[in-house]
Structures are given as structure tokens and as C-alpha cells.
Amino acid sequence: MNLNHATALTLRIFVVIGIAMMVAGLAMSLMDMGDAVLYAGILVLIVSPFAGVIVTFIALVQEKDWYWVTIAAILLAITAVGLGIAML
């Protein structure tokens, strides 16, 4: 599996799961019991680009493309620091 295919597949899977969870949560919230599922679907959609970068990072390490591994690692570090700051 090449880099682009792996990244695209990861993003598609996360988007489909996130949207399915949001639809289920919306249907359940009409019965006053699905807010948690709705919010979990939104969280899955927010996390999907981060998962795409992780898959890209792993694929680049396997290809030994060290320049782009460094770029992906910097992007992961910036995202992790931003997430840490946001949780304060």
C-alpha cells in the first residue's frame, strides 16, 4: 500500500465513522438520549486529520524518506503541544 492510498483510506474510514456516529447521535438526541454519541462523532471528525498524519509518518518511516519523516514529526509535535495547551 503506498503512502497516498494509506492516508486517503485512513481519512475516509474516520470520516465515515464520524458521520455515522453523528447521524446515530442526532437520531438518538431526538429521543433525548444521544448527545454523547453526537459529540463522540464530532470528536472522531476532529481527530481524523491527526490520524492521517500518524499514518503518513509511519509510511514515510517505512520508505526511509527522512526529510518528510522530520516534517511529519514536527507537525505531530506542534499538534500535540496545541492539544496540551488547549486542555489546560
The 8 nearest C-alpha neighbors of each residue, nearest first, counted from 0:
[[1, 5, 4, 2, 3, 58, 6, 8],
 [2, 0, 4, 3, 5, 58, 6, 62],
 [1, 3, 5, 4, 58, 6, 55, 0],
 [4, 2, 6, 5, 1, 7, 55, 8],
 [3, 5, 7, 1, 6, 2, 8, 0],
 [6, 4, 8, 2, 3, 7, 1, 9],
 [7, 5, 9, 3, 51, 8, 4, 55],
 [6, 8, 4, 10, 9, 5, 3, 11],
 [7, 9, 11, 5, 6, 10, 4, 12],
 [10, 8, 6, 12, 7, 11, 51, 5],
 [9, 11, 7, 13, 8, 12, 51, 47],
 [12, 10, 8, 14, 9, 13, 15, 7],
 [11, 13, 9, 15, 10, 14, 8, 16],
 [12, 14, 16, 10, 11, 47, 15, 17],
 [15, 13, 17, 11, 16, 12, 44, 18],
 [16, 14, 12, 18, 17, 13, 19, 11],
 [15, 17, 19, 13, 14, 18, 20, 12],
 [18, 16, 40, 14, 43, 20, 44, 19],
 [17, 19, 21, 15, 20, 16, 14, 22],
 [20, 18, 16, 22, 21, 17, 15, 23],
 [21, 19, 40, 23, 17, 18, 22, 24],
 [20, 22, 37, 40, 24, 18, 23, 19],
 [21, 23, 25, 19, 24, 20, 18, 26],
 [24, 22, 20, 26, 21, 25, 27, 19],
 [25, 23, 37, 33, 36, 21, 27, 22],
 [24, 26, 28, 22, 27, 23, 21, 37],
 [27, 25, 23, 29, 24, 28, 22, 30],
 [26, 28, 33, 24, 30, 29, 25, 32],
 [29, 27, 33, 31, 25, 30, 32, 26],
 [28, 30, 27, 26, 31, 25, 32, 33],
 [29, 31, 28, 27, 32, 26, 33, 25],
 [32, 30, 28, 29, 33, 27, 34, 26],
 [31, 33, 28, 27, 30, 34, 29, 35],
 [34, 32, 28, 27, 24, 36, 35, 37],
 [33, 35, 37, 36, 28, 24, 32, 38],
 [36, 34, 38, 37, 33, 39, 24, 32],
 [37, 35, 24, 39, 33, 38, 34, 20],
 [38, 36, 24, 21, 34, 40, 35, 39],
 [37, 39, 41, 35, 40, 36, 34, 42],
 [38, 40, 42, 36, 41, 37, 35, 43],
 [41, 39, 17, 20, 21, 43, 37, 42],
 [40, 42, 38, 44, 39, 43, 45, 17],
 [41, 43, 39, 45, 40, 44, 46, 38],
 [44, 42, 40, 17, 46, 45, 41, 47],
 [45, 43, 41, 47, 17, 42, 46, 14],
 [44, 46, 42, 43, 47, 41, 48, 49],
 [45, 47, 43, 49, 44, 48, 42, 50],
 [46, 48, 50, 44, 49, 13, 45, 10],
 [49, 47, 51, 50, 46, 52, 10, 45],
 [48, 50, 52, 46, 51, 47, 53, 75],
 [51, 49, 53, 47, 48, 52, 54, 46],
 [52, 50, 48, 54, 6, 49, 53, 10],
 [51, 53, 55, 49, 50, 54, 56, 48],
 [54, 52, 56, 50, 55, 51, 57, 49],
 [55, 53, 57, 51, 56, 52, 6, 58],
 [54, 56, 52, 58, 53, 57, 6, 59],
 [55, 57, 53, 59, 54, 58, 71, 68],
 [58, 56, 60, 54, 59, 55, 53, 61],
 [59, 57, 55, 61, 60, 56, 2, 54],
 [58, 60, 62, 56, 61, 57, 64, 68],
 [59, 61, 63, 57, 62, 58, 68, 56],
 [62, 60, 58, 59, 63, 57, 64, 56],
 [61, 63, 59, 60, 64, 58, 65, 57],
 [64, 62, 60, 61, 65, 59, 68, 58],
 [63, 65, 62, 59, 66, 67, 68, 60],
 [64, 66, 68, 67, 63, 69, 60, 59],
 [67, 65, 69, 68, 64, 70, 63, 71],
 [66, 68, 70, 69, 65, 64, 71, 59],
 [69, 67, 65, 71, 70, 66, 59, 56],
 [70, 68, 72, 67, 66, 71, 65, 73],
 [69, 71, 67, 73, 72, 68, 74, 66],
 [70, 72, 74, 68, 73, 69, 56, 67],
 [73, 71, 69, 75, 74, 70, 68, 76],
 [74, 72, 76, 70, 75, 71, 77, 69],
 [73, 75, 71, 77, 72, 76, 78, 70],
 [74, 76, 72, 78, 73, 77, 79, 71],
 [77, 75, 73, 79, 78, 74, 72, 80],
 [78, 76, 74, 80, 79, 75, 81, 73],
 [77, 79, 81, 75, 76, 80, 82, 74],
 [80, 78, 82, 76, 81, 77, 75, 83],
 [81, 79, 83, 77, 82, 78, 76, 84],
 [82, 80, 78, 84, 83, 79, 85, 77],
 [81, 83, 79, 85, 80, 84, 78, 86],
 [82, 84, 80, 86, 81, 85, 79, 87],
 [83, 85, 81, 86, 87, 82, 80, 79],
 [84, 86, 82, 83, 87, 81, 80, 79],
 [85, 87, 83, 84, 82, 81, 80, 79],
 [86, 84, 85, 83, 82, 81, 80, 79]]
